[in-house]
């Protein structure tokens, strides 16, 4: 059965955060529901739809930015009380808009995530988790990395409280009271948690998670261990997941999975006979989807998916058909309805145009008066700078509440800009040289100057640090059997000082020093698949890698940072000669593939000329015929990776220089000879050159 959904935009509020829109329970089956939403202006608005028009039920006064909105109520009753988190305060409203709760938590950080279960309130700020019952403090936990979401398995079904934290270090932490029962490693930094089917599934223990790199999974949280049910890898390279909901939109009696992503993608997954998710529908919006709900808003009897977007649009994807099949009388009524709607929209547009003119005149007068203060309009920027594991590049995503006029990217380190399918921007370069590819060892700052299409012209600057080991990503495991090189630092430095140096060098390390006296982090190089293990405590740091260049970069950067702080470092290292051959073997398949690709692309023009001359390709050997058939695909791939070969050459050159640098030999004069060997590449000849030099 095909799923056809039609888009209907209901209204626009202010900029919204993740999970700040909900549908209030319906009075009867498939009756229209009220929508409640909280925005960055601090306004909570509740509205319903009547004859195609949004009718406000209540609207609060502005206040602090609303970070979360949840529904609650007594267990096993309709959840129709509205709770919002703003700053460090929780406020509660009835469905009519009467405030019945104002609870100041006195947390030192702003609340980022919230879950409500009966009289229990589960909150998390950046690193702190708190559990309150009837507004009294019950439990507390300090996380080693940022907490992105919090949830509790259904108490009414399990008769026990099982809170779960989604933490930035790719871990779900299952709690009991103030202690961690166990940790679950997930394939990406988890951004959102939800109960499967809205109630924890058949067992009451089934938990959905979505990650910032677009993966989705289901885990059963048993008392002793997790059971991984299924996982959807992000094969289509879509955006990170911000919200999920369970609702039977297909109408087959089984709840479907609704997913909203930060690239504007809305997806519906149904479940097959084996309970595996299958994509049934997708729709692209022009901005990130902050909340998603299934229900009925536009018209009685027509189910729909309701979403809120970053800039505050509340939009429905409804099963209500656009063109209804009807008799002559019905058609007349429908036409009359359309006429009324058009005339009301026209008058609304005229009012808005008049209001804009008035405000513009007021602004001109105030800016020209002698007492005028600078009236620069403020605007929100939602940004994300993330490393893509697949092609070792960074994605810089910038989202503004109004149309973007231009973005100026400035970098004090060399970067390559890679074109992506979703990109509609026109790029122009200045003499100093958006997906961004950096080179490890070169570090600095990337600045984005964002100018929206508003008057008067204004601009915001965002800064992103390109770290010395920018292509490394946190991982849970490494292969301890690989040949490893070791760098050891000792000296009069504190645990937090060394931690700050590690934060400076590597991505995905929490800013706050972890609890305890000693910590170990594992990393993987997304480009070469080499690995790094870092273990450090007060006065000592040990770094192990199967890539000499990684150790060389760390040695240079850490000694530079220590010198800046006037700290005397004792540096020792153990170099494993076997690791060089091992790294060259890891580079080999990538280099061979790129050289072959370049060779094929060079042949395309000549082969096309022959084809035109001969009239067909029958005379060509199968290999050349295959190149012609795949010509477009090969050229597209080559265009996507313009500097891939140069990067591999650069890494081999660095490896060669670093190998001998640790022996105290300068081999820079031999680099031209190395490049000659690479141009007529043979793996054995390259290894022999490394051994002989």
Residue, then its C-alpha position, 0 to 999 in steps of 0.5 A: x500500500x502506497x502512503x500519500x501525504x499532502x503538506x499543509x503549513x499551519x502557522x509560524x512561532x519563534x525559533x524552536x529547540x529539539x523536542x518542544x512541540x506536542x499534540x494534546x490527547x484527543x477527546x475521542x478516536x480520530x478527533x482533531x487534537x490541539x498543538x502545543x509548542x514552546x519557542x526561543x522567545x519563551x512563549x508557550x502557544x496552544x492552538x487548534x485548527x478550525x475550517x482551515x484556520x489556526x485558532x489560539x487556545x492560549x499563549x503565554x507571555x515571553x520569557x527565557x528560551x524554552x529548551x524542552x516541552x513534555x506532557x505529563x499527568x498521573x500514571x495511567x491517565x491521559x497525559x494532558x498537563x504541559x511542562x516546559x524547561x526554561x533556564x533552570x526552571x520547570x513550569x507546568x500549565x493545564x491544557x487551558x493555559x493556567x499555570x499550576x507549577x513553577x519549580x526553580x531547580x537551582x541547577x548551575x547549568x541550563x536544563x537541556x533535556x527532560x522526561x516526566x513520569x507521573x510525579x517523577x521529573x528526570x532532568x539533565x543539564x550539560x553534564x548533570x542528571x537530577x531526579x526529583x519526585x514531587x519537586x524533591x531531590x532524589x538522585x544525582x549523577x555527574x556524567x563524564x561527557x555531555x548528556x544529550x537526552x534523558x528518558x525513563x522506561x515506563x514505571x507503570x509497566x516495569x514497576x521500577x525506575x530505569x532512567x537512561x542517559x544519551x551521552x555524547x561519547x557514543x554511550x547510553x548509560x542505564x541508571x539505578x538511583x544515582x549509580x550506573x547499572x551498565x553502559x551501552x555503546x552505540x554507533x554514533x553520538x546519541x541525540x534522541x531517545x524514545x520509548x518504542x511504540x510510545x510504551x516500551x514495546x512488548x516488553x516495556x524495555x524497548x528503547x529507540x535511539x537516534x544519533x547525530x550521524x543519522x543512525x537509528x537503533x532499537x535496544x531492549x534494556x533488561x535488568x542485567x544487559x542490553x539486547x540489540x534488536x536492530x539498527x539502521x545504518x545511514x547509507x543515504x548519508x542523510x542528516x542527524x536525527x533530532x526527533x522520533x515518534x511512534x504512530x500508525x500513519x499507514x493504517x495497518x494496526x501496527x505503529x510506524x516509526x516517524x523520524x525527523x532529521x536535521x537536514x529537513x528529512x521526514x521519514x516513515x518506517x513500517x515494520x515487516x513480519x520479522x519486526x525489521x523497519x522498512x522505509x515507506x515514505x520520505x519528504x524533504x523540508x527546507x530546514x531542520x525538523x525539531x519535533x515530530x508527532x503523529x495524530x490528527x490536527x487539520x480535520x477529523x478522521x484524517x491522520x497526519x504527521x505534524x512537525x515543527x521546524x527550526x524557524x518555528x513552522x508547524x507543518x502537517x503531512x496529512x492523509x487528507x486528499x487535496x482534491x476530493x471526489x464530490x458531487x456538484x453541491x459539494x464542489x460549490x461548497x469547496x469552491x466557496x471555502x477556497x474563495x473565503x480562504x483566498x480573500x482572508x489571506x489577501x487581507x492578512x497580506x495587506x495588513x502585514x505589508x502595511x505593518x512592514x512599511x510602518x516599522x521601516x519608517x519607524x526604524x529610519x526615523x530612530x536611526x537618523x535621530x541624534x540620540x539613535x543607538x545602534x539598532x543591529x537586528x539579532x538573528x539565531x544561527x544553528x550550526x554543526x561542524x562534524x567529521x564524516x567517517x566515510x570520506x574523512x571530511x568535515x560537514x559545516x551546516x549553517x541554518x538561519x531563521x531567515x534566508x541566507x544572503x552569503x557566507x564567507x569562510x576564512x581559514x588560517x590552515x589549508x583546506x579543500x572545499x568539496x561539493x555535495x549534492x545538497x549544496x545550492x550555493x555558488x562558490x567563489x574563491x579568493x587567493x588564500x585558500x561546504x564540506x571541508x577537508x583538512x590535513x592532519x598536523x596543520x591546525x588553526x581556526x575556520x571562521x564563518x561570517x554569516x550574512x542573512x538577507x535582512x535590512x539593515x545588513x548585519x553579520x554573525x561570526x562563528x569559529x570552528x577549531x581545526x585540531x592537530x589530529x582533526x581526522x581522528x574519531x572516538x571509538x570504543x575498541x582498538x586492536x591491541x595486536x597491532x605494532x604500536x609506537x609509544x610516546x611518554x610524557x612526564x613532568x610537573x603538570x596536573x591532570x586537568x592541564x594534560x587533559x586540556x592539551x588532549x582537548x586541544x589536539x583531538x576532536x570528541x574529547x569532553x571539555x571537562x576533565x573526567x572524574x577519577x585520577x586516570x583516563x584512557x581514550x581510544x581514537x581511530x583515524x577516519x582516513x587511514x584506519x590507524x588507531x591511537x590510545x591515550x592514557x594519562x594522569x597527573x604528571x604522566x601521559x602515554x600515547x600509543x599509535x600504529x602510525x608514526x606520524x600521529x606520534x610525531x604530531x603529538x610530540x610537536x604539539x604537546x611540547x609546544x603547548x607545554x613551552x607556552x605554559x612554561x612547563x618542563x616536559x620529559x619526552x621519551x618514545x619507543x618506535x616500532x619499525x614494523x609499524x611503518x610497513x603496517x601503515x604502508x599496507x593500510x594505505x596501499x588499497x586506497x592508493x591503488x584505487x585512486x591511481x587506477x581511477x586517475x588512469x581510467x579518467x585520463x583514458x575517457x576522452x581518447x576512448x570517446x574519440x575512438x568511439x566516434x571515429x569507429x561508430x561503435x565500441x565492438x573493437x575495444x577490449x572489455x576493460x575499455x568498453x567498461x570504462x566508457x560505460x562507467x565514464x560519467x560515474x568515474x568522472x563524478x567520483x574523480x571530481x568529488x575527490x580532487x585532492x585524494x591522491x595528493x593527500x595520500x602522497x602527503x601522508x606517505x611523505x610524512x611517514x617517510x620523514x617522521x620515520x627518520x626524524x625519530x632516528x635523528x636523520x633529515x631525509x628531506x633531500x630524498x623526497x623527490x626520489x620518493x615521489x618518483x617511486x610513487x608515480x610508478x607505484x609498486x608496493x614492494x618497491x615503496x617498502x624497499x625504498x623505506x627500508x633502504x633509505 
